[in-house]
Amino acid sequence: MVNYGFVLVPMYIYPTPGAWDPLFSAAKANPNVTFQAVINPWDGPGAGSCPDTNFINATSYLNAISNIKTLAYVHTANQYDCGPYGNWICPCSQPLSALEANITTYQNWPTASCSTNNAKDIHIDGIFFDEAPTDGNCTAYMQNATAFAKTTLTHGNTVLFNPGGAVNASYWSIADYINVFEDSEAAYDIADIGALDGQGAYRAQSTMIIYGDTDESTTLHRDVNTILSSKNDDMAGLYITDKTIYSEFPGNWTGFVSEVAAVVKANMGS
């Protein structure tokens, strides 16, 4: 399937009734745009076998909209004392058994009697591995984690790594997508994009997350076109928010989606 540019949405918003409506409305209004929505009940699926009622209802609604793909959040770290000052994330410190248990929990949601007679469709389409590594020291770990996800998930098996920066080349053959940038608008303005996507060799697998956007329409138009247009960087997916947190929809959400929709339309026609 050809990808013309998708919206990557970190949906770290608790789904009280109506809380996810901006995504539902945007997806319905823009059927040619794919939205990859990352759901995160509790730094993963949570302790129980099922999400709570609000997550059940909201995830079911996500899955009812054909151009939304539901990715489940899993993190690779359970230690945060690495680096020279002892305050860095330690990628791949989560035991594989714990990571695999989280993936299995998500996979079992539809059959774990999470809703009455399992009437609601709460499947997931893939896994979003947060706190993913950048260096090559965790290649075997990420190979095993990805292989487990792809053989365990039965509805969809997209795997997206989120290291938030440039990665060792070994990871490109493992993941479907890699989020190569998660930083501020100011950092994006001085970033070496070629160093992030292998000088364009891996652009079709690359995504970016930019936060703290200036919310100026000219900047938003420039960034979306530069990153997603087939005439420019031609990356796979993008999220831009004027916020510095993901527990709220961006104030520039409507404008951002409109810009992506315009680029997708142009890419489809090129």
N, C-alpha and C positions, 0 to 999 in steps of 0.2 A: 504494500500500500504506500502510495506517495504521500509524504508529509509536506504540507504547505505552511507549517508554522502553528504550534499549539500554545495555549495558555497554561502554564504550570502554576497551580494555585495551592500554596500551603494553607490548608483549611484548619488552622489551629483555633477555630472559633467554636465555642461550645454551642451545639445546635438547639438552643431554645426555639420554640415555634417562631418561624419567620427569620431567624438569624442567618440562614443560608439562602434566603430569597434572592439576594443580588446575583448569586451564581446561577440559580435556577432561571431567573429572568434573562440573564445575559446569554446563557446557552440556548434558550428557546428563541431568542431574538436573532441569534447568529448561528444558524444550523450548519454553516460551512466551516465554523471554527471548532476545533476539538479542545476540550478542557480536561487536563489531567489534574484531578483534585486529590490532594494528599490529606487523608483523614487521620486523626491522631487522638484517640479517646483518652489515653493516659500514658504518654511516652511509649506508645505501643498499644496493644489491645486492652490493657488493663488486667487485673488479677483474675477476673471471672471468665467463664466460658462464653459469655455474651456481653455485648455493650448494653448501656441502659436504654430505656424506651425512646428518649430523644434521639440518640444515635441510630437506633433501629429505624425510626420513622424517617430521619433525614437521609440516611444511607440508601434506604429503599427509594426515596424520591430521586436521589442522584442517579441510581441505576435505571430509573424509568425514562431518563433523558438520554437519547442514543449518542449524542456527541459529548457526553461526560464520561470519562474513564476514572474509576475509583482506585487510587493507589493507597496502600496501607503503610503507615509509618512504623519503621523498625530502626532502632539505633544500634550501632556496633560497639559503642563504648559503655563501660560501667566504671571507668576510672577517669579522673580529671586532674591528675597530679603529675603530668608529664612535662617535658620541656625544661629549659635551664632554670626557670623560676618555680617549677612545680605547680603551675596553674593552667596547663594546657590540656585539651582533650586528648585522651589516649585511644586512638582508633583501634578497633579489633580487640579490645580488652574484654568485651562481652563474650562469655563462653559460647561457643557455637551451639551447644545444647539449649541454652536459654534463647538465643536468637531463633533457632528452629522451632522452639515451642511457641514463640510469638507468631511465627508464620502459620503454624498449624492451627492456632486459635482462630486467626482470621479466616483461614480456609474452612474451618468447621462452623463458622457462624450460621450459614444457611441451614445446617442440619442439626444444630444443637438446641432445637426448640427455643430459639431466641425470640420468636414471635408466635402468636397463637396459630397452631397448626403449620408453623413455618410459612405463613401466608405472605410475608414481606420478603422481597428480593434484596438480600443484604450481602450479595457476593462481592468480592474484590477482583480487580483486573490486574493487579500487580503490586509490587513492593517498592517503597521508597526507603533506601538505606541511608539514613542520616549519619553524620559523624563518620563518613567514609574516609579511607586513607588517601593520602596524596603520593607518598613514596611507595616503592615496590616491595616493602617488607611484609605486606599483608596479602600478597597475590594469592597464595593458596587458601587463605581464610576467605577472601571474597569469592574465589572460584567455588568453594564449597557452599558458601551461603547462597550464591546465585543458583547453583545447580539444585540445591534443596528447594528454593522458591519455585523454580521452573518445573520441577517434577512434582511438587506438592499442589500447586495451584491448578485448578481445573477449568476455570472460566476464562482467565487471561493470565499471562505470565510476564508482563512487562517488568523489567528491573531497571530502576534509576538510582544511581549512586549520587550522593550529595557530599562531596569533599569541600565544595565551595571555592576551589582553586585548581590550578593546573595539576595534572596527575601524571604519574609514571605511565608510559605508553602501554604497559602490560594490561592495564585495566580496560582499554577500549575494546578488546576482544571478549571481555567478560560481560560488561553491562550493555543494555540496549541504549541507555542514555546516561550521560554524566553531567551534573550541574557544575560547571567549571568556574562559576563566579557567584558569590553571595556576599555582597558588600554594598557600600553606599554609592550614591550618584557621583559624589566627588571622587571616590576611588575608581569608578568606571571611567570617568573622564580622562584619567591618566593611565588606564590599564593597557597592557600590551595584549590585544586580543589574539594575535597570532600565537603567542606563547601558551594560550589557554586551549586552543583547539587544534594543536599540531599544525600551525600555519595553514589552517583550513582543511587539512586531511580528515579531521573528525567533526567537521561542522554539522553534519547531518545527525550526529549523536549528541551534540552539545546543547545545553540549556544554560540560562542565566537568571539570577534573581538580583534585582536592584532595589534597594530600599532607601528611604530618605530622599526620594525624588523631589525636585524643586516645585513640582506641580505646575510648571509652565507648559502650556500646550505646545509651544515650539520645541522645547526640550523633549517632551514625550514623543512627539511626531518624529523627531530626529532619531531617538534611541530605538524605537520600535522598527523603523525603516532600516536603520543601520544593521541591527542584529538579525531581523527575520527576513528581510527582502532577499529574494534569489539573486538580485543584482548587487548585493553587498555581502555581509557576512554569512547569510543563508543558514543560520542556526535553526535548531529544531523547535525550541520552546523558550518561553520568556515569562517572567513575572516582574512587574514594576509597581511599586507602591510608594506613596508619599509618607507612609508611616515607617516606624522603626521596629514595629512589632507585627506579628501575624495573627493576633487574636482579634483583629478588626479588619473589615474590608477597607481597601484604600479609599481615600477621599477622591482620588482620580480614577476610580474603578471604571466608570462608564466611558470616560475618555480613552482610557487604556484599551479596553476591549474594542472600542470603535476603531482605534488605530490598528490593532491586530487584524480585525476583520477586513479592513481596507488592504492591508498587505497580503493577507491570505487570498483575497480576490485577485490581486495583481499577480501573485505567484501562480495561481491556477490558470491564469490567462497567458502566462509567459511560455 
